[in-house]
Amino acid sequence: MDAKERRSAILQLLRNRTAPVTGAELAARMGVSRQVIVQDIALLRTGGQTIFATPEAWISLITLIFL
């Protein structure tokens, strides 16, 4: 999976979850380091995706709307 596919998969996973997702969980699912996930989340946010950070995890605005 290339970086673009990984970011798309991260976004889809965040949108489909009803609870925040940790960087460690995303890293394990994507087969990369937590730092790569942090960079991917930053790029997604810079690209206009609304992703909120909690003290321990991330959650998508789409998820919050449907809770």
C-alpha positions as CSV (number, residue, x, y, z in Angstrom):
1,M,0.0,0.0,0.0
2,D,1.4,3.4,-0.9
3,A,1.1,6.5,1.2
4,K,-2.0,7.8,-0.6
5,E,-3.8,4.5,-0.2
6,R,-2.8,4.4,3.5
7,R,-4.2,7.9,4.2
8,S,-7.4,6.9,2.5
9,A,-7.6,3.7,4.6
10,I,-6.9,5.8,7.8
11,L,-9.7,8.2,6.9
12,Q,-12.1,5.4,6.2
13,L,-11.3,3.7,9.5
14,L,-11.7,6.9,11.4
15,R,-15.1,7.5,9.8
16,N,-16.4,4.0,10.5
17,R,-15.4,3.9,14.2
18,T,-17.7,5.2,16.9
19,A,-14.8,5.8,19.3
20,P,-11.4,7.5,18.9
21,V,-8.6,5.4,17.4
22,T,-5.1,5.5,18.9
23,G,-2.0,6.0,16.9
24,A,-0.7,2.7,18.0
25,E,-3.8,0.9,16.7
26,L,-3.6,2.7,13.4
27,A,0.1,1.9,13.1
28,A,-0.5,-1.8,13.7
29,R,-3.3,-2.0,11.2
30,M,-1.4,-0.1,8.5
31,G,2.0,-1.8,9.2
32,V,3.9,1.4,9.8
33,S,5.3,3.3,12.8
34,R,3.2,5.6,14.9
35,Q,5.2,8.5,13.6
36,V,4.1,7.8,10.1
37,I,0.5,7.8,11.3
38,V,1.1,11.2,13.0
39,Q,2.5,12.6,9.7
40,D,-0.4,11.1,7.7
41,I,-3.0,12.6,10.1
42,A,-1.3,16.0,9.7
43,L,-1.4,15.7,5.9
44,L,-5.1,14.7,6.0
45,R,-5.9,17.7,8.3
46,T,-3.9,20.1,6.0
47,G,-5.8,18.7,3.1
48,G,-9.1,19.8,4.7
49,Q,-10.2,16.6,6.6
50,T,-11.7,17.4,9.9
51,I,-10.0,15.1,12.4
52,F,-10.0,15.9,16.0
53,A,-7.3,14.9,18.4
54,T,-8.1,13.7,21.9
55,P,-5.4,13.3,24.6
56,E,-4.9,9.7,23.5
57,A,-6.5,9.2,20.0
58,W,-8.1,10.7,16.9
59,I,-11.7,10.9,15.8
60,S,-13.3,12.1,12.5
61,L,-15.9,14.9,12.4
62,I,-18.1,12.5,10.4
63,T,-18.1,10.1,13.4
64,L,-19.0,12.9,15.8
65,I,-22.0,14.0,13.7
66,F,-23.5,10.6,13.8
67,L,-23.0,9.9,17.5
